[in-house]
Amino acid sequence: MSKAAYANIIGDEDLANSLPRQNRLLRTYKQIVEEILKRQFKGQLLDTGCGNNSFITAAKDFDIEGKGIDYKDVNFEKDPFPFEASSFDFVTANALVEHIREPNIYFSEVKRVLQEGGLFLLTTPNWELSHKTFYNDPTHCHPYTRLGLTAQLSCHGFQVLFLEPNFICRPRFMWKMPLRWTIPMGTRSMLCVALKPHTTPE
């Protein structure tokens, strides 16, 4: 899909309207990283598929400095990111990867610009729950299941640390409910945190 076609379909949401939602997503990421993974939620952030940069703007309230790139900057299926290797502590992809038909270069670039020990945080529809409506969005082209997303990340050298339904600002016990993957329970998407491992010394 061309940059112009994507822009015409997606458009840019009003910043004031999108900030509260982005703030809630950031609070959820912070909860997972600090309370579940026992890591620090601070550092340099790259938001891929940044749209109007509302996620980067909201991240400032969490003392996180960030940069954003989107289709107007790069073709995620073909282009390298315009950043040096190991530049970021976090890379985010909020509802982006389902729009990338050939994602190998994208995932490779995410890994390249992450520091060792850095985290890749992403959300995407869960095909197992969203298959009836997934293609209602004409820009959706690459669906993922839990196993498919895990395999994709593993193929690019990531270690999946957290993969659960995308419960935003919901009680933690919901991630332990037995039926969470079979009943929508307010979401049909999933949230994943993956690690770029440290290089094993020779």
Secondary structure as UniProt FT lines:
FT   HELIX           3..10
FT   HELIX           15..30
FT   HELIX           31..36
FT   STRAND          44..48
FT   TURN            51..53
FT   HELIX           54..59
FT   HELIX           60..62
FT   STRAND          65..69
FT   TURN            71..73
FT   TURN            76..78
FT   TURN            85..86
FT   STRAND          88..94
FT   HELIX           97..99
FT   HELIX           104..113
FT   STRAND          114..126
FT   HELIX           127..130
FT   TURN            131..133
FT   HELIX           134..136
FT   TURN            138..139
FT   HELIX           146..155
FT   TURN            156..157
FT   STRAND          159..165
FT   TURN            168..169
FT   HELIX           172..176
FT   TURN            178..182
FT   TURN            185..186
FT   STRAND          189..195
//
